[in-house]
């Protein structure tokens, strides 16, 4: 019996043992699965939606019924209000108030954005604004009133009674802080979902995941409050309140993301980005308050956590906590609804997985499979 080993350099040996050549079509199928192509198409749609939403919201800001209080002598009050409300395009929503103190109170409780004080003894009026609520709307209201007064041979002087803090620049820190919290919330939830499978196999895993995200929300809220307050001095003097708002904002975003992942799998992350970033950022009232946005973005901004978080921070820091209930309710609804949907959907998913096994397998087999899933 021969013990000679085959020479691997022999061409005939190499040709006979080499794997068959794969065609381009087979390689293409391996490189681009149907699921992969679907995700790429979804990414393209999300990208185009991002461009459409941001440009659509910001390309031509126009004032729409900016709330304005008018303080004027009784004999000209109604006439002044009617004249301002009759301006082309309805840029103002004017209303008469009794005196300057009442007008200032309306600014502080977020009912109006400006107050026009008509001078009964001269031709120079005064416009009170609060640019901390949004510099863009204050400057726009000023321009509109200046033009309206000029048509009546009058002038107007602007008095900013509540400007942004020295460290807050153009009053955008509230917006960027809310965005940071939102991004942190949905990223943390998405990472947990992708790392362990975006469809939790059982209720226990979902409870654990939500518990981890609750702790993360508390830490994230603390970090944001520290950076915005003591570290940078942008939003000072309300540390505990900002921490609480931050924790609620982060958990609202995280719980909603978990729920969407359980319902839609990895596509749930795309839906989260669509709601919180593509729609939420331009409608949040950051760069342009709602009264300067087109109707669609103006309608949805208050009902998305990005806008609710921005408003909650602004109203806490600059407006003594007035008009805070609305945005807090929005954040709470997202947090509670996201948690509830996540728990119910994971429980239902669990039952759907175990029911066929219980019908086809033995008791021992079912218990073994359930143990592995846990």
C-alpha positions as CSV (number, residue, x, y, z in Angstrom):
1,X,0.0,0.0,0.0
2,X,1.5,3.3,-1.1
3,X,2.1,5.9,1.5
4,X,3.0,8.7,-0.9
5,X,1.2,11.9,-0.2
6,X,-0.4,13.9,-3.0
7,X,1.5,16.9,-4.1
8,X,-0.6,20.0,-3.4
9,X,1.1,21.8,-6.2
10,X,-0.2,19.4,-8.8
11,X,-2.6,21.4,-11.1
12,X,-5.0,18.5,-11.5
13,X,-5.4,18.0,-7.8
14,X,-6.0,21.8,-7.2
15,X,-8.6,22.0,-10.0
16,X,-10.5,19.0,-8.7
17,X,-10.7,20.3,-5.1
18,X,-11.3,24.0,-5.7
19,X,-14.7,25.3,-4.7
20,X,-17.0,26.1,-7.7
21,X,-16.9,29.7,-8.8
22,X,-19.8,31.9,-7.7
23,X,-21.5,34.1,-10.2
24,X,-22.1,37.8,-9.7
25,X,-25.8,37.3,-9.0
26,X,-25.1,34.9,-6.2
27,X,-22.6,37.3,-4.6
28,X,-25.1,40.2,-5.0
29,X,-27.8,38.2,-3.2
30,X,-25.4,37.5,-0.3
31,X,-24.3,41.1,-0.1
32,X,-27.7,42.7,-0.4
33,X,-30.5,40.8,1.2
34,X,-34.1,41.9,0.8
35,X,-34.2,43.0,4.4
36,X,-31.1,45.0,3.9
37,X,-32.5,46.8,0.8
38,X,-35.7,47.5,2.7
39,X,-33.8,49.2,5.5
40,X,-31.7,51.2,3.0
41,X,-34.9,52.4,1.3
42,X,-36.3,53.3,4.7
43,X,-33.2,55.3,5.5
44,X,-33.5,57.2,2.2
45,X,-37.2,58.0,3.0
46,X,-36.1,59.2,6.5
47,X,-33.4,61.4,5.0
48,X,-35.7,63.0,2.5
49,X,-38.3,63.5,5.2
50,X,-35.6,65.2,7.3
51,X,-34.8,67.6,4.5
52,X,-38.5,68.3,3.7
53,X,-39.4,68.9,7.4
54,X,-36.6,71.3,8.2
55,X,-36.7,73.3,5.0
56,X,-40.5,73.3,5.0
57,X,-40.6,74.7,8.5
58,X,-37.8,77.2,8.2
59,X,-37.6,78.4,4.6
60,X,-40.2,81.1,4.9
61,X,-41.2,81.9,8.5
62,X,-44.2,84.1,8.6
63,X,-46.1,85.5,11.6
64,X,-49.5,84.1,12.4
65,X,-51.7,85.6,15.1
66,X,-48.9,86.5,17.5
67,X,-50.7,87.2,20.8
68,X,-50.5,90.9,21.6
69,X,-52.1,92.9,24.5
70,X,-53.0,96.6,23.9
71,X,-53.1,99.2,26.7
72,X,-54.7,102.3,25.4
73,X,-57.2,105.1,26.4
74,X,-60.8,103.9,26.3
75,X,-61.7,106.1,23.4
76,X,-59.0,104.6,21.1
77,X,-58.6,101.1,22.6
78,X,-61.2,99.2,20.5
79,X,-60.1,101.1,17.3
80,X,-56.4,100.2,17.9
81,X,-57.2,96.5,18.5
82,X,-59.4,96.3,15.4
83,X,-56.7,98.0,13.3
84,X,-54.0,95.6,14.4
85,X,-56.2,92.6,13.9
86,X,-57.1,93.8,10.4
87,X,-53.5,93.7,9.1
88,X,-52.9,91.7,6.0
89,X,-52.1,88.0,6.7
90,X,-53.4,88.1,10.3
91,X,-49.9,88.5,11.9
92,X,-51.3,89.7,15.2
93,X,-54.0,88.5,17.6
94,X,-54.6,91.7,19.5
95,X,-56.7,92.1,22.6
96,X,-57.4,95.1,24.9
97,X,-56.3,95.0,28.6
98,X,-56.9,97.4,31.4
99,X,-53.4,98.6,32.2
100,X,-49.7,98.0,32.0
101,X,-49.6,95.7,35.1
102,X,-52.3,93.5,33.5
103,X,-50.3,93.3,30.3
104,X,-47.0,92.4,32.1
105,X,-48.9,89.7,34.0
106,X,-50.1,88.2,30.6
107,X,-46.5,88.1,29.4
108,X,-45.3,86.4,32.5
109,X,-48.0,83.7,32.4
110,X,-47.3,83.1,28.7
111,X,-50.7,84.3,27.5
112,X,-49.3,87.0,25.2
113,X,-45.9,87.6,23.6
114,X,-46.0,91.4,23.6
115,X,-47.8,94.4,25.0
116,X,-48.4,97.7,23.2
117,X,-48.6,100.7,25.5
118,X,-50.3,103.5,23.5
119,X,-49.2,106.9,24.7
120,X,-52.3,109.2,25.1
121,X,-50.3,112.4,25.3
122,X,-47.9,111.9,22.4
123,X,-47.0,109.9,19.3
124,X,-44.4,107.6,20.8
125,X,-45.7,104.3,22.0
126,X,-43.9,101.5,23.9
127,X,-43.8,97.8,23.1
128,X,-43.1,95.4,25.9
129,X,-41.6,92.0,24.8
130,X,-39.9,89.0,26.5
131,X,-37.2,87.7,24.2
132,X,-36.5,84.9,26.6
133,X,-39.6,83.2,25.2
134,X,-38.2,83.4,21.7
135,X,-36.1,86.2,20.2
136,X,-37.5,85.6,16.7
137,X,-41.1,86.3,17.7
138,X,-40.1,89.4,19.8
139,X,-38.2,90.9,16.9
140,X,-41.0,90.0,14.4
141,X,-43.7,91.6,16.7
142,X,-41.6,94.7,16.9
143,X,-41.3,95.0,13.2
144,X,-45.0,94.5,12.7
145,X,-46.0,97.1,15.3
146,X,-43.4,99.6,14.0
147,X,-44.9,99.4,10.5
148,X,-48.5,99.7,11.9
149,X,-47.6,102.7,14.0
150,X,-45.7,104.3,11.1
151,X,-48.9,104.2,9.1
152,X,-50.5,106.2,11.8
153,X,-47.6,108.7,12.0
154,X,-46.5,107.2,15.3
155,X,-43.3,105.7,16.5
156,X,-42.7,102.8,18.9
157,X,-39.9,102.0,21.4
158,X,-39.2,98.4,22.4
159,X,-38.6,97.4,26.0
160,X,-37.4,93.9,26.5
161,X,-38.6,93.2,30.0
162,X,-37.4,89.6,30.1
163,X,-34.3,88.9,28.0
164,X,-32.4,85.7,27.9
165,X,-29.7,85.2,30.6
166,X,-26.2,86.5,29.8
167,X,-25.0,82.9,29.3
168,X,-28.0,81.9,27.2
169,X,-27.1,83.7,24.0
170,X,-30.2,84.0,21.9
171,X,-32.3,82.0,24.3
172,X,-31.7,78.7,22.6
173,X,-30.2,76.8,25.5
174,X,-33.6,75.4,26.5
175,X,-34.1,74.0,23.0
176,X,-30.6,72.4,22.8
177,X,-30.9,71.0,26.3
178,X,-34.3,69.3,25.5
179,X,-32.8,67.9,22.2
180,X,-29.9,66.5,24.1
181,X,-32.2,64.8,26.6
182,X,-34.4,63.4,23.8
183,X,-31.5,62.1,21.8
184,X,-30.0,60.4,24.9
185,X,-33.3,58.8,25.7
186,X,-34.0,57.2,22.3
187,X,-30.3,56.3,21.7
188,X,-30.1,54.4,25.0
189,X,-33.3,52.5,24.3
190,X,-32.2,51.7,20.8
191,X,-28.8,50.5,21.9
192,X,-30.4,48.1,24.4
193,X,-32.8,46.8,21.9
194,X,-30.2,46.2,19.1
195,X,-27.7,44.7,21.5
196,X,-30.2,42.1,22.8
197,X,-32.7,41.8,20.0
198,X,-35.2,44.5,19.2
199,X,-38.2,42.3,20.1
200,X,-37.9,41.3,23.7
201,X,-38.8,37.6,24.1
202,X,-40.5,37.9,27.4
203,X,-42.1,40.4,29.9
204,X,-39.2,40.0,32.4
205,X,-36.7,41.4,29.9
206,X,-38.9,44.4,29.1
207,X,-39.3,45.2,32.7
208,X,-35.6,45.0,33.3
209,X,-34.9,47.2,30.2
210,X,-37.4,49.8,31.3
211,X,-35.9,49.8,34.8
212,X,-32.4,50.4,33.4
213,X,-33.7,53.2,31.3
214,X,-35.4,54.8,34.3
215,X,-32.1,54.9,36.1
216,X,-30.4,56.2,33.0
217,X,-33.1,59.0,32.7
218,X,-32.4,60.1,36.3
219,X,-28.6,60.3,35.6
220,X,-29.1,61.9,32.2
221,X,-31.4,64.5,33.7
222,X,-28.8,65.3,36.4
223,X,-26.0,65.6,33.8
224,X,-28.0,68.0,31.6
225,X,-29.0,70.1,34.5
226,X,-25.4,70.3,35.7
227,X,-24.0,71.3,32.3
228,X,-26.7,73.9,31.6
229,X,-26.5,75.3,35.1
230,X,-23.4,75.2,37.3
231,X,-21.0,74.2,34.5
232,X,-21.9,76.7,31.8
233,X,-24.1,79.1,33.6
234,X,-26.6,79.1,30.7
235,X,-29.7,78.2,32.7
236,X,-29.0,79.0,36.3
237,X,-31.1,79.0,39.5
238,X,-33.4,76.1,38.8
239,X,-31.2,73.1,39.2
240,X,-33.7,70.7,40.9
241,X,-36.5,71.6,38.6
242,X,-34.4,71.1,35.5
243,X,-33.2,67.7,36.8
244,X,-36.8,66.5,37.2
245,X,-37.8,67.8,33.8
246,X,-34.8,66.2,32.3
247,X,-35.5,62.8,33.9
248,X,-39.1,62.9,32.7
249,X,-38.1,64.0,29.2
250,X,-35.4,61.3,28.8
251,X,-37.7,58.5,30.1
252,X,-40.6,59.7,27.8
253,X,-38.3,59.3,24.8
254,X,-36.8,56.0,26.0
255,X,-40.1,54.3,26.9
256,X,-41.6,55.4,23.6
257,X,-38.6,53.9,21.7
258,X,-38.9,50.6,23.6
259,X,-42.6,50.3,22.7
260,X,-42.0,51.1,19.0
261,X,-39.1,48.6,18.9
262,X,-41.3,45.8,20.4
263,X,-44.1,46.6,17.9
264,X,-42.1,47.2,14.8
265,X,-38.7,45.7,15.4
266,X,-35.7,47.7,14.1
267,X,-38.0,49.8,12.0
268,X,-39.3,51.2,15.3
269,X,-36.0,53.1,15.7
270,X,-36.7,54.8,12.4
271,X,-40.2,55.8,13.5
272,X,-38.7,57.2,16.7
273,X,-36.3,59.3,14.7
274,X,-39.1,60.4,12.5
275,X,-41.3,61.6,15.4
276,X,-38.6,63.1,17.7
277,X,-36.1,64.5,15.2
278,X,-37.6,64.9,11.8
279,X,-40.9,66.3,13.1
280,X,-40.1,67.2,16.7
281,X,-37.0,69.5,16.2
282,X,-38.3,72.0,13.7
283,X,-41.7,72.3,15.5
284,X,-40.3,72.6,19.0
285,X,-40.2,76.4,19.1
286,X,-36.5,76.6,19.3
287,X,-35.2,78.7,16.4
288,X,-38.7,79.9,15.5
289,X,-41.6,79.9,18.0
290,X,-44.9,78.3,16.9
291,X,-46.5,81.6,15.8
292,X,-43.8,81.9,13.1
293,X,-44.1,78.3,11.7
294,X,-46.3,77.0,8.9
295,X,-49.7,75.4,10.0
296,X,-48.6,71.8,10.1
297,X,-45.5,72.3,12.4
298,X,-47.4,74.9,14.4
299,X,-50.1,72.3,15.1
300,X,-47.9,69.4,16.2
301,X,-45.1,71.1,18.1
302,X,-46.8,71.1,21.5
303,X,-47.6,67.4,21.4
304,X,-44.1,66.0,20.7
305,X,-41.7,65.6,23.6
306,X,-39.1,67.8,21.9
307,X,-41.4,70.8,22.0
308,X,-42.9,69.9,25.4
309,X,-39.4,69.6,26.9
310,X,-38.3,72.9,25.4
311,X,-41.3,74.7,26.7
312,X,-41.1,73.2,30.1
313,X,-37.5,74.3,30.5
314,X,-38.2,77.8,29.2
315,X,-41.2,78.3,31.4
316,X,-39.4,77.1,34.4
317,X,-36.3,79.2,34.0
318,X,-37.8,82.5,32.7
319,X,-41.5,82.5,33.5
320,X,-41.7,81.3,37.1
321,X,-43.1,78.0,36.1
322,X,-46.2,79.4,34.5
323,X,-48.0,77.4,31.8
324,X,-46.0,74.4,32.9
325,X,-48.8,71.9,33.3
326,X,-49.4,71.3,29.5
327,X,-45.9,70.3,28.6
328,X,-45.5,68.2,31.7
329,X,-48.7,66.3,30.8
330,X,-47.4,65.6,27.3
331,X,-44.1,64.2,28.6
332,X,-46.0,62.1,31.2
333,X,-48.4,60.7,28.6
334,X,-45.4,59.6,26.4
335,X,-43.7,58.0,29.4
336,X,-46.8,56.2,30.7
337,X,-48.1,55.2,27.3
338,X,-44.7,54.0,26.2
339,X,-44.3,51.9,29.3
340,X,-47.8,50.5,29.0
341,X,-47.5,49.6,25.4
342,X,-44.1,48.0,25.8
343,X,-45.3,45.8,28.7
344,X,-48.5,44.8,26.9
345,X,-46.8,44.1,23.6
346,X,-44.0,42.1,25.1
347,X,-46.5,40.0,27.1
348,X,-48.6,39.4,24.0
349,X,-45.4,38.5,22.0
350,X,-44.5,36.1,24.7
351,X,-47.9,34.3,24.6
352,X,-47.7,34.1,20.8
353,X,-44.3,32.3,21.1
354,X,-45.2,29.8,23.8
355,X,-48.7,28.9,22.6
356,X,-47.5,26.8,19.6
357,X,-44.9,25.1,21.7
358,X,-47.5,24.1,24.3
359,X,-49.6,22.5,21.6
360,X,-46.9,20.5,19.9
361,X,-44.3,19.7,22.6
362,X,-44.2,17.7,25.8
363,X,-44.4,19.4,29.1
364,X,-40.7,18.8,29.7
365,X,-39.8,20.2,26.3
366,X,-41.9,23.3,26.8
367,X,-40.4,24.0,30.2
368,X,-36.9,23.6,28.8
369,X,-37.6,26.0,25.9
370,X,-39.2,28.6,28.3
371,X,-36.1,28.3,30.5
372,X,-33.8,29.0,27.6
373,X,-35.9,32.0,26.5
374,X,-35.7,33.6,30.0
